[in-house]
Every structure is written in C-alpha cells, then in structure tokens.
Amino acid sequence: MLAAMSATLQNHSPCSATEKAAALALTPVSRQTEARLDAYVDLLVQWQTKTNLVAPSTLPQLWTRHIADSLQLLALAPQAKRWADLGSGGGFPGVVLACALAGVEGARIDLVERNAKKAAFLREAVRITASPAVIHPMDIGDYVDRSEDRIDCVTARALAPLQVLLGFAEPLVNKGAKALFLKGQDVEAELTEATRYWIIEPRIHPSRTGGQGRIVEIDHIERRARGGDAKQAWRGS
C-alpha cells in the first residue's frame, strides 16, 4: 500500500538514487517510512514549482540537506512522541518526523504554520503520507498560548534567531519539553546574543549531514530580569 502511495505521484525528483542512498545511510529508516518519504518528496518537488518551499539550489541534495537533516533529531529524543514544529514551512523537520513516527502508538506532531499556501501544502503532505500530524494555521504565539497538552519535544528550523526561538519555546520547555533547534554556521554568534536575554545551558551537537550544521539542545530556559523582549526587537528590526 505504501509503495502504491508513492507511485501515485509522478516522480520528477531532481535527486539521484545515489544521493538518496547516502542520506539514508546517515539516518536509516524502515521501508514503510522510506515509502512515506518518497511520496512526500515527490509532492514537494511538484509544489515547489508554484510555492517556494525550499531553496531551489538545495533540490539536488534534498534527501541529505532536508530529509536526513530532519531525521537526525529522532536520535536525540528517542522516547518523544508528542512534537511541536514551530514555523513548519515546507515540512522540515515536522513532516519528516511524522513520517518516521507513523507506526508509533500515541505519536503526534503539531505543525505550526501561519502562511496559508504552506499550510495547504502541509495538509496535503500529511494526507498522502498518512502521517500522525495536525496542522495549526496560526501564529506561533497563539499556538503556544492555547497549547494545553504536554509536548515532549519542540523544534524549529530556519525560522528565526536563537534568542527569538527561546522566547517562543519557553512556555513549552518549562512544562517539560526538550528544545531541538537546527542551526547553521552562525550558531556561536546566535548563542552569544541569546545569553543577553536568557539563562540557558545548551548542548551543541554536530550535524550528521556534515558541513557547519549544528543542533542546539536545551532543557531549561530562564528569562533574564533585564534582558528585554527579544521577540519584539526581532520583529521591529
């Protein structure tokens, strides 16, 4: 059934089989998960022609730059079932995580995305992959304010500077969630700036996909008394 699900979409993927194999060697998945990811990638490539979901220059390395980059988070939170992906965009890491957790009882990924076109894409991606995700087409602050269930892990990728992400994630983390933020080469500068506003003890993990990618893991966030409002400063910049 899952293989047929992938075959229902005409595959115009710019990725080579070699690139896909290399990505899955970094982050192995089951055949069922691979089939879901195939369907998701096919859909993303189709939608990319009308909606900018990923940087066009990254399409030839989509499996490594986006799929494996997202899958690696599972190893840092192996028991997590309830995830919140802030600013899901094209579905990284949220939809990828949902594909991987589709067979886990009680798993659910909240995909928070206020852009209507991207939220529509996420709905279709969740539908065709039969993945346990729920779309929240709203501002991140509204989602956090309304969230009553405990979240095991909160994620974000290519969304905002770290000091802003900490402001979004603080209520969820202080209810017990672990934060896992995918960052690039500017992570050290972002950490330095973030400590102006927040008291944190981050753990920095190198990306399995190589390059200058890093994962910032945080289990506690405490606001500095005179740190100011980082989110407001970012929005006003």
N, C-alpha and C positions, 0 to 999 in steps of 0.2 A: 504493500500500500504506500509506504513512504517513498519507494523508488518511483512509483507511478506519480506521486505527488510532485516530485521534482521534474518528471518528464512532461508534465502538463504545460510547462513553460518552455518556450523556445530559447535555447541556450546561446546567447551571443556574448558570453563572458570573454573579456579580454585576457583573462588569467590562463596561464598554461597549466597543464596537468602537473608539470614538474614543480611549479610554484605552489600549487595546492598541496602536493605531497610533502614539500619541505615545511610548509606551515603546520600540517597535521602531525609531522614528526616532532615538532616542538611542543604541540599541545594535542595529544591523541584523544580521539573521541570514538564512541560506538558507531556502528553502521547506521543505526537509526538517527543518531544526531547528525552524522555526515549527510544523510539524505535531507534532513530538515535544513541544514546549512546550504546545501546545493540549491534547494528551492528558494531560499532567502537571497542568495547571491544572484540567481537568475532574475528575481523580481527587482532587486536593487539596480542591476545593470539596465533593465528596461526603464525604470522610473528615473534613472539618472539623466536620461535624455531630455526630460521636461522639468525635473526638480533637482536642484543641486544638493545631493545627499552626502557626497564625499568629494574631496579634492580630485578633479579629473586626473591629475598627474599620478595619483596613487592607485588607479584602477588596475594596472598590470600587476601590482603587488597586493591586491585586495585581500587575499587569503592570509598573507603574512602581516601586512600593515594594519588590518582591521579585525579579521576573524581571530587569528591566533593571539593578537594583542588583547582582545577581549576575553578569550577563553582562559588565559593565564590567571585571571583573578580567582577562578574556582579553587586553585591550589592554596590560596591564601585564606580562604574561608570555606573549608570543605564541608562543614556542617550547616552552613547557611541555607535556608530555604526561602525566606522572605527577603527580597531585594527591592530597593528603590533606586532607579536610574534617573538622575536629575538632568534635564535637558537632553533627552534621548536622541534627538535629531534623526539620523539615518538608522538608528538602532544599535549603536556601539556604545557601551557593551551590552545594553539591555536585551535586545532580541537574541543576540548570540548566546547569552546566558540562559535565556528562556528555552532556546532550542536544546541546550545541553541538559537542562533540568526537567525536560518534559516528562521523563519517566519517574521522577521523584515525587512520592506522595506528599502532598501539602505544599509543594513548591509554587511560588507566585512571584512574578516580577512586575512592579509598578513602573510604567514608562511615562515619565512626566515630560510633556512637550506641548508648548502653547502655540507653536506655528501650525496653522490649520493643514497646510499641504503635507508637512512632515507627519503630523498626527494621522492623516488619512493613509499615508504610506505604512505607518506602523500598524494600523488596524489590518491592512491587507497582509502584511508580513506575518502577523500573529495568526491570521485566519488560515493562510496557506501552509504554514508550518505546524499548525495545531499545537501551539506552544502556550504554556501557562502564564500569560502576561495580560495586564489590564492597562489600557491607555487612559491617561489623565490629561486631557487637553486644557491645561490651566497654567498659571504662573507657579513657579516653584514654591514661593512663599505661601500661596494659598493651599497647595498640596500639603506642605509641612504643617500648616496651622490646622488643617482638617484631619490629618492622619491620626487615627486612634489606635490602630494595631501596632504591635511592636515590629520593628524592622530589624532583621539580623545584620544586613549589610547595605550601606548606601554608597553609590558610585557616581562618578561623573567623568566625562572625557571631552576635552576640547571645548569646555563650556565657559570658564571664567578663571581669573587669577585665584590662587590658593586662598588668599585672605577672604575672598568673597565666598568661595565654596564652603569654607569653615562656618561662615555665618548662616548659609543655607542649611548645612548639615547639623549644626549644633544641637537643635532640639531632638533630632533622631539619635544622634550619638549619645547624648546624655540620658536617653531612655534605654540604652543598651546596644545600639547598633555599632558596627565597625565601619569606618570610612575607608574606602579604597579609591584613590584618585589617580588616574592615569595622566602622567605629565611628561614633558619633553625636556629639552636641553636647558631651559631656564628655571628648572626646579629649585636650584640653590638660591637664586635671587628671589624667587617667589616665597620660599621658606623664610628668608631674612625679612622680607616685607610683612609676612603673615604674623611674625612674632611681635610686631608693633601693636597688633590688635588682640592676639590670642596667646594663651599659655597652652602649649602642646608638647608632646613627646613623640614625634613621628619616627616611624621606621621606614627606611628607604630601600626599596627592592629594585635591582636592575631588571629591565625587561628581558624576557626570554627571546624576544624578536631581535635583540641586538640594538646597535645604534646608541643614541643618547636617551632613550626612553627610560622612565622610572615610574614606579608605583609608590605613592605615599600612603602608608597605612597609619591610621590614627584611631585610638580607642577612647580618648578623652579630650574634650575641648572646653576651655575656660576663658571667658572674656576678660580682658584686662580692664581695670576700673576706668582708665582714662584713654583707652585705645581709640575711641571714636567709632563711627559707623563705616566699616569698610565697604559694605554693600552700597550705601548711599554715595560714598566717594567714587566707587567704580561706575555707578550709573550716571553720575554727574560729569564724568571725565570725557 
